């Protein structure tokens, strides 16, 4: 469902003209008023996806399989809210009433948190993860009575279907390194910020630690080309072998840091039931081995890129960057 607030900012990704709703009994679609290009609306989700959709196929299946694991109000934890507030520095009071783009939304982990804080959120993803995100947004379980609206859209982050200066904030976490052109993604999103709008990027940092993840790097020579079913079976086999050792290592400060060299992405947050820790580890291990692209970034270079795009108050630290337009 497209809210009136979002309908006002939709634009053709080809020519930037407005798009109109042309709802027929047998078909829902949006049509560009200038070039006439048609965009289907399937299961209430506008589909603007570009030509690079194939590289994100595994992500779609991944998030439909693990839809609720990272959704705080559905999984019974507060990890996503804690991370969003700590990473962005955006207070819940500041987000209330804002229009925020969640670029690369997956199953709606952070879009849901921002909506719970009272923001109206446009959740955008290239993959079929939009199906999972819409299901999340419609699930009323433990929802706040003053929750904001979530509009889900399928689109390429390098060709977004919005008018310039549409959003009060843009949030993009865990996505940039998995795109075919990270620089293009980071530059292209700036234009959609309103003057004074805030942007936050989270990404894999290029570091010496990542260079030493030799087993992961070796396995990734093959795994990105696998089907999701094969990838899922492979990740389950790895977790069957390494999950309990990683759990024991996580409890010992002297050896905890060596967990990063195991061939699984071990996740052991305090206070989370063991079964949920296993599902989080399995999910993140699939997320390690499935993406076609893993192009790590240097945060100082990302900060320089944002400054070159005219942003102010730019700052960065490993894996994160912030700016204001």
N, C-alpha and C positions, 0 to 999 in steps of 0.2 A: 504494500500500500504506500503510495507516494503522498506525503503530507503536503498541504498547501504551501508551507514554508519552503519545502524542498522543490516543489513544482516550479516556484518562481525563479530558481537558480539553475535549472537544467538547461543545457545547451548542447548542440550537436558537436561531437568531438572532432568532426572533420572541418566544419566551416564556422563554428562558434555561434551560429544563429539559434534562436529559441526553438524548442521542440514542443509540439502540441499533442494532446491525447486524442487518439482516433480509435475509440472503442467500438468494435463491431461485435455482433452476436457470436460469431465464430472465432474472433481473434482480438487480442489486445495488443496495441502497438503505440509507439510514439513516432511522430513524423517531423523531420526538420522542415521548418517553414521556408528555408532558403533553397537548400540543395535537394530536398525531397527524400533523403535517405530515411529508411524505416528501421526502427529498433523494436524488437518484440518485447512484450511484457509477459513473461511466463511464470505462472504461480505467484503472481503479484510482484515479481522482481524485474525491473527494467534491465535489459541485456544489451550493454554497449561494448562487450568484450572485443578486444583487438586481435591482431594476427598472431600474437605470441601465446595464445591460450594453452597450446599443447604442453608447454614446459611446466604448467602448474597443475596438471591433471592429478598427480598423486596427492597434492595438498588437499584437493577437494574431497577425495575419498578418506584421507586421514582425518579431516575435521568432522566429516559425517560419522565416522566410526567412533571418535573420541569427543563427541560434541560437548558433553557436560563436565568433563574432567577439570577444566580450568575456569568454569563459570562459578563464581563464589556462591551465589544464592542457590544453585542447584547441586553443588558438590559439598556444601557444608564447610567451607573454609573461607578465609579472607585474603588469600595470597595475591590474587589479581588486583584487588583494591589497594593493598599495601604497596605493591610494586608500582602501580600507576601513579599514586600520590607521591611516592618517594622519587620516582624517575622524573616525572614532569614538573613537580613543584607546584602544580595547579591545585589550589584549595577547592574542596567541594562547593563552598559558597561562591567562588569565582565561576565555576562551571555552570551553575544553575542558570538556566535560560539561554545559554550560549548555543550557537550552532557549530558543531564540531565534526570534522571529517576524520573518521578512523580508516586510514589508508592501509589496506591489507588486513582485513578484519578477521580472517579465519572463521572460527565458530562464534565469534562475537565476545571474546573474553573481555577486552577492554571497552568495547562499545557498550556492553552491558553495565560495566562499572560507571561509565560516564553518564549513561541514562539514569542509573540509580541515583546519581548525584544531581539530577534535574536538568541535564543538558539534552537538547535535541541532537541526535547523532545520525550522520549519514555513514553507514557501514559499507565499505566498498572492497571488493576482492575480485581478482581475475578468474579464480577457479570456481568450481561448483560448491566450494565451502559456503557460498552465499545461501545455499539451501539450509545448511546447519545454522547459520547466523539468523536467518529469518525464523526458524523454529525456536531458537533461543529467545528471540525478541518477543515471540507470541506466548511463551510459557509464563503463566502468571505466578508460578511458585515463588513465594517469599518476596514478591515484587513490592517496592516502595510505593505508597499511594500517590506520591508526587513525582513519580518516575517520568522522565522525558520520553519522547517518541524516538524510535529507531527506524530509519528508512534504509532498506538494503538494496544495493545496486551492484550489478556485475559489470566491471569495466577494467581497462588497462590503466595502470597508474601513470603511464606516459601519454595518455590521451583521455583525460578525465572529462566527463560530460557536464561541466559546470561553467557558469559565467565567472569571469575574473572577480577577485575581491568578494567572494561569497561567504567565507568562513571566519569565525572568531578564533578558531584554533584548528590546527592539523596535528594529528597524532599518528605516527608511523613506527611501529615497534616490531622488530624481528623479521622485517620484510626486505629491506633494501639489498642485503647481500644475496638474496635469492632471485633477484631480477636480472634480466639480460644486460641492462645498462644502468648501474647504480647512479652514476653521475646525472644521467638524463632524468631519472626518477626524482632525485633530490632537487634538481634545478626546476623541473617542470611544476612541482607542487607549490612553489612559493607564490606564483601568480594568483592562486586561489585564496590567499589570505587577505582579509580586510586590513586596511591601515591600522596598526596597533595590534594586529592579530599575532598569536603565538604559535610557534611550530616546535615540535619535538621529534627527533629521530633517535631510534635505538637500532644498533647494528652489531654484527660480529666485528670485533676489533682485530686487526692484524697484529699479532704478538708472537713472541718467542715461544710461549706456551703452545699456541696452535701449531707451530712448526714441529713441535715434538710429539704431536698426536699422530704418530706414524701409522699405527694400525688402522685408525679411522681413515686417514688419507689414502692408504693402500686400498682398503675395501671400497672406498668411494670411486675408485677407478671403474667399478662395475655396477654398484648398487643403484645409481640414479636412473639407469635404463630398465630396471626391473619393474614388473607389474606390482601393484600395491599388495596383492595377495602373497606374492613371493617375498616382498619386502617385510610384510607383517610376520610371516613365518620365520624369516631370518632374525628379526629383532626379538621375537619371542625366544628363539633358541639362545641368542646371546644373553638375554635377561635371565633365562633359566640357569645359566652358568655363572654369571657375574653379579646378579642382583644382591644376593646375600653377602658375598665378599665385600661389595661396595657399601652395604649397610654397616658391616662391622668396621670397615675402614673409616667411615664417616663418624663413628663414635670415638675414634682415637685421634686426638689433635695432632700427634706427631706424624701420622701417615695420611691424614684426611686429604691433604693437597694432592696426593698421588692418585686419587680417584679419577682425576681428569685424564689420566693416561690409560684407563680401562676402555675397552671398545664399546661401552654403553654410556649413555648420558644419565648418570645416576642423580636422582632427585630425592633428597631426604630432609625435607623441612620439619622442624620440630613441631610436635603436636598434631601431626597428620597421621591417620591410621595407616598401618603397614600396607594394607591392600591398595589404598589410594596412592601411597608412595610407589608401589609397583606399577600401577597404571600410568602415573606421571612419568616414570622412568621409561616404560615401554613407548609411550607417546613421544617423548623427547628423543629416544633412540631412533625411532622411525623418522623423526624430523631431522636428525643428523644425516641419515643415509639416503633419504629420498630425493632431496632437491637436485634439480639439474645443475643449478648454479650455486656456488658458495664463494662469493667475491668479497673478501674481508676488506674493511676500510680502516684507514688511519684517522683518528678523531680530529687531529690537528688539520688534516687535509679537508675533512668535512666542514670544519669551522671556516676555513679559508673559502671554501665553495659558497657557504651561506653568506659570508661577507661580500663576496663578489656579486651575489644576487641582490645586494642592497639591504640585507637585513641588519638590524641593530641589536645591541645587547647580546651578541653572539658569544657563546661559551661552549666548552666541550670537555669531556673527560673520556677515558677509554670506554667505547661502546655507546656513547651518548652525545647528543648535540642539541642545543637550544638556540632559538633566535626570535626576534620580534620584528615585524614589518613596520 
